[in-house]
């Protein structure tokens, strides 16, 4: 089985986390334990679930973790939209990250489908 760090979807989701961390530093200090923390945790959850799932013995378990990564990515998408709508993030920055998230979501869906079908 291939190492999770070799998966393009893991690499891109890790890069997304690395882009979100400095961006969230600019959020208001009263969002430190709110939006900032939640957005970071949701973003980190994506590559974390890919990594953890890749070490599961049964394909169904791996697929389950990939599905959790998909759900965390949906949470990231909403939180970016919320931060944009609250005026905390510039539209361009939010939209760029959300577009990257959409591409990662498509990759995750494809991988999960392949794992479920036993063709990964």
Order of alpha helices (4+ residues) and beta strands (2+ residues): alpha-alpha-alpha-alpha
